[in-house]
């Protein structure tokens, strides 16, 4: 029942922000009218909803700070006192946990990862559920038929990297990424994703590759032990 309510809430949010304006000249619909405002509001609403659910004790939702802002230590002022760290809403991603994995660890920034994913834009009149701009599986995720893609954990946009660095093998997440942690105020190089787009990724972490450590010793200093794919 909780999943169904969350699904209906998301569809309602998508419907509200899918409203587009018409051109006064030719009455054509502009799919991306007020795109920045609509995307900022959609992420703000999603973030507020997630925080409320977390405050109510839900483990289905997570709010995760950008990977490079994690584990920071406060600066000192002139008196030696700690200066509290502050973060913007757009320094975070929002996660809805669709399924918890069984893996015991998470990828590191220097690891490679194998993932399946499906990425969408905010809903519009033509694409109420959100235009699918990239994918490795069709429709509902099925491990038996889904393809996996391999990339460095650090090789994605910041929001995607933040997600995979916090996932365990088998985790299946729906991830909301503000445009500041995606392609920002510029259009993607593929011209598929408009500027200011909040992205919504369905991500499944299949496995990750942990490089070997440098072998001590003068002659072998530049050599590395063979790494391994961690699958559980």
C-alpha positions in Angstrom: 0.0 0.0 0.0 2.8 2.4 0.9 4.5 1.8 -2.5 1.2 2.4 -4.3 0.6 5.7 -2.4 4.2 6.8 -3.3 3.5 5.9 -7.0 0.3 7.9 -7.1 2.0 10.9 -5.4 4.8 10.9 -8.0 2.3 10.7 -10.9 0.4 13.6 -9.4 3.6 15.7 -9.2 4.5 14.8 -12.8 1.0 15.7 -14.0 1.2 19.1 -12.3 4.6 20.0 -13.8 3.7 18.6 -17.2 1.5 21.6 -17.9 3.0 23.4 -20.8 2.2 26.8 -22.4 1.1 27.4 -26.0 2.7 29.8 -28.4 0.6 32.9 -29.1 1.8 32.8 -32.7 1.0 29.3 -33.8 -0.8 27.6 -30.9 1.9 24.9 -30.7 2.7 23.4 -27.4 6.1 24.2 -25.9 7.1 21.1 -24.1 9.9 22.9 -22.2 8.1 26.2 -21.3 9.3 27.5 -17.9 11.6 24.4 -17.8 14.0 25.7 -15.1 11.2 26.8 -12.8 9.3 23.5 -13.3 12.3 21.3 -12.6 13.4 23.3 -9.6 9.9 23.1 -8.1 9.6 19.4 -8.9 12.9 18.6 -7.1 12.0 20.9 -4.2 8.7 19.1 -3.8 10.3 15.6 -4.0 13.0 16.6 -1.5 10.4 17.9 0.9 8.3 14.8 0.6 11.3 12.5 1.2 12.4 14.5 4.3 8.9 14.3 5.7 8.8 10.5 5.1 12.2 10.1 6.7 11.0 12.2 9.7 8.0 9.8 10.0 10.3 6.8 10.2 10.3 5.6 6.6 13.3 3.6 5.4 12.0 3.8 1.8 13.4 7.2 1.2 16.9 8.6 1.5 18.5 12.1 1.1 22.1 11.8 0.2 24.7 14.6 0.0 26.9 14.9 -3.1 29.8 12.5 -2.9 32.5 15.3 -2.8 30.8 17.0 0.1 30.6 13.9 2.3 32.9 13.4 5.3 33.9 17.1 5.4 35.4 18.6 8.5 34.4 22.1 9.7 36.8 25.0 9.1 38.1 27.1 12.0 37.4 30.7 12.5 40.0 33.2 13.8 39.2 32.2 17.4 39.8 28.5 16.6 36.1 27.6 16.8 34.4 25.3 14.3 32.5 27.1 11.5 29.3 25.0 10.9 29.1 23.5 7.5 26.1 24.5 5.4 24.7 22.9 2.3 22.1 23.8 -0.3 19.1 21.6 -1.2 20.7 21.1 -4.7 23.8 19.5 -3.0 21.7 16.4 -2.5 20.0 13.6 -4.4 16.8 12.0 -3.4 16.4 8.2 -3.4 13.4 6.0 -3.2 14.4 2.4 -2.4 12.6 0.0 -4.6 14.5 -3.1 -3.4 17.3 -3.6 -0.9 20.3 -5.6 -2.1 22.3 -8.1 -0.1 25.8 -6.8 -0.7 27.9 -5.9 2.3 30.0 -3.1 0.9 29.7 -0.1 -1.5 31.8 0.9 -4.5 34.7 3.3 -4.0 35.4 6.4 -6.2 38.3 4.5 -7.9 36.2 1.4 -8.6 34.4 0.4 -11.8 30.8 -0.5 -11.6 28.3 -2.6 -13.6 24.8 -1.2 -13.5 21.5 -1.4 -15.2 19.6 1.9 -15.5 16.8 3.8 -17.1 16.8 7.6 -17.2 13.8 10.0 -17.6 13.2 13.7 -17.8 10.4 15.5 -16.0 6.9 14.6 -17.3 5.5 16.7 -20.2 2.3 16.7 -22.3 3.8 14.4 -24.9 5.7 12.2 -22.3 3.6 12.2 -19.1 5.9 9.7 -17.4 9.0 11.5 -18.6 10.9 11.2 -21.8 13.4 8.2 -21.6 16.7 9.7 -22.7 18.9 6.6 -21.9 18.4 3.0 -20.8 19.8 -0.5 -20.5 16.5 -2.2 -20.0 12.9 -1.8 -21.2 9.8 -1.2 -19.1 9.8 -2.9 -15.7 13.3 -4.0 -14.6 13.9 -7.7 -14.9 17.4 -9.0 -14.0 17.0 -11.9 -16.5 16.7 -9.6 -19.5 18.2 -6.3 -18.4 21.6 -5.4 -19.9 24.4 -4.0 -17.7 26.9 -1.3 -18.6 30.4 -0.9 -17.2 31.9 2.4 -16.3 34.1 4.0 -13.7 32.2 5.0 -10.6 33.7 8.5 -11.2 32.7 8.5 -14.8 29.1 9.6 -14.4 27.5 12.9 -13.7 27.8 13.9 -10.0 24.3 12.8 -9.0 24.7 9.3 -10.6 28.1 8.9 -9.0 26.7 9.9 -5.6 24.1 7.2 -5.9 26.3 4.3 -6.9 28.9 5.2 -4.2 26.1 4.6 -1.7 24.6 1.5 -3.1 25.1 -2.1 -2.2 25.0 -4.9 -4.8 21.5 -5.7 -5.7 20.1 -2.4 -4.6 17.4 -1.1 -6.9 16.8 2.6 -6.5 14.8 5.4 -8.0 17.1 8.4 -7.9 16.1 12.1 -8.4 19.0 14.3 -9.4 18.8 18.1 -9.4 20.1 19.8 -12.5 23.0 21.2 -10.5 24.3 17.6 -10.1 23.4 16.6 -13.7 24.1 18.8 -16.7 23.5 22.1 -15.1 22.4 25.2 -17.1 23.7 23.8 -20.4 22.1 21.2 -22.7 23.7 17.8 -22.7 26.3 17.0 -25.4 23.8 14.6 -27.0 21.2 17.4 -27.3 18.7 15.1 -25.7 18.6 16.6 -22.3 17.6 20.3 -22.1 19.4 22.7 -19.8 18.1 22.8 -16.2 16.7 19.2 -16.3 16.1 17.3 -13.1 16.9 13.7 -14.0 15.2 10.6 -12.6 17.2 7.4 -12.8 16.1 3.9 -12.0 19.4 2.2 -11.1 20.4 -1.4 -10.1 23.9 -2.1 -9.0 25.1 -5.4 -10.3 28.7 -5.5 -9.2 31.9 -3.5 -8.8 35.5 -3.9 -9.6 38.0 -3.2 -6.8 41.6 -2.5 -8.2 44.5 -4.2 -6.5 46.9 -2.4 -4.2 50.4 -1.2 -5.2 53.0 -3.9 -4.4 55.7 -2.5 -2.1 59.3 -2.5 -3.3 61.4 -0.4 -5.6 61.2 -2.6 -8.7 57.5 -3.4 -8.2 56.4 0.0 -7.0 54.5 0.7 -10.2 52.9 -2.7 -10.4 49.4 -3.4 -9.0 47.9 -6.6 -7.7 45.1 -7.9 -9.9 41.8 -6.6 -8.8 38.5 -8.5 -8.6 34.8 -8.1 -9.4 32.8 -8.1 -6.2 29.4 -9.6 -6.9 28.0 -10.1 -3.4 
